[in-house]
């Protein structure tokens, strides 16, 4: 694809727009790619290049771009009632309908929903509500949270603290007290000579060790993403999640599954915890909830927590746009699309396995891939200098960034996270589009390996 960009837009952007998580030097050198349109699994830039979006926006456009149905629903709701709040003992039909709709797809007794606008706000809500819950139970000292290294739960101050991203903690000392982190279940990085199954138990044991170290009486909850997305698609080996759930139950700490990426069909189940066969007490969700068409998030609570919260009187927590009527209407219609088109089953039985077999093919062809991680429609390719010795690239090699940029030149968006390439396409992706993705990644990996001096 062409390298020329729309210069005046780029100049204005560089002068006035602070980009999240972007390197200013690289922005100054190369400018931004201005995305102007999108349809299906493709986005189009200001030079008219069509690019296959292997990241579904930012892990969110599960039903693909260009859904007129969602546009129509939003327009109708805007005309009828663009906004009303839910603070004054008031509600709107779309909020009511969405809460009920969600209760039909969430596992077990996660039947009660608090609405927010982003994954970060959802996780701030998790922290406040879990602490409030223990307060009401007469155990106010149970306030600490345990997360994991390389976990990502958002970018507000509390969500940054909850997550385990060191570079985020380091920026302006952005951490609050009361947050602890344990080892991430990254077999390739930490497994040594252990089998994946042995390693799963060891990584889960880190939770119990931490609980014993700081005392269960001080801990509100453990939080984890079913597969750690922003950490580099760290998918735990079999046995990890059931063991984590058992340890949480044993020590009476709440189990929170952050479904912001894994929810809404990504792993071939409605929610990622179902893929791993575990039942959380609290479940934040966002992104795929509205496929990114409008901002919305929610936190699901179990019957038990809901009852305790209700007994405690007014909830002193909420956002002006909690349950925004237009976002609720769009989320509801988005869930209808996922169900009507059978996208959850489609991932499980068709495109998940098809994508994974394409990636297995890449693994056979490229020794720069040390490991293929993830499951179904969420995948990570760990890049290594040597597969045999698991020798990583040096940080200065910028291996994943180089590979990402080459793939983009070929018309494929993948994300570089640490030393992994990440793939998370819309769930509507066709076999032909997966073939195109694999072909482009194949060529990109070959070129990257050559540029990194591997052949
Ligand atoms: N949790 C997880 C697992 C996420 O991946 C993200 C965002 N990538 C968030 C929370 C935060 O969501 P948001 O960016 O909408 O605040």
Boltz pocket constraint, residues with backbone or C-beta under 6 A from the ligand:
constraints:
  - pocket:
      binder: B
      contacts: [[A, 58], [A, 117], [A, 118], [A, 119], [A, 120], [A, 121], [A, 123], [A, 152], [A, 153], [A, 154], [A, 155], [A, 225], [A, 229], [A, 230], [A, 258], [A, 259], [A, 260], [A, 261], [A, 286], [A, 287]]
      max_distance: 6.0
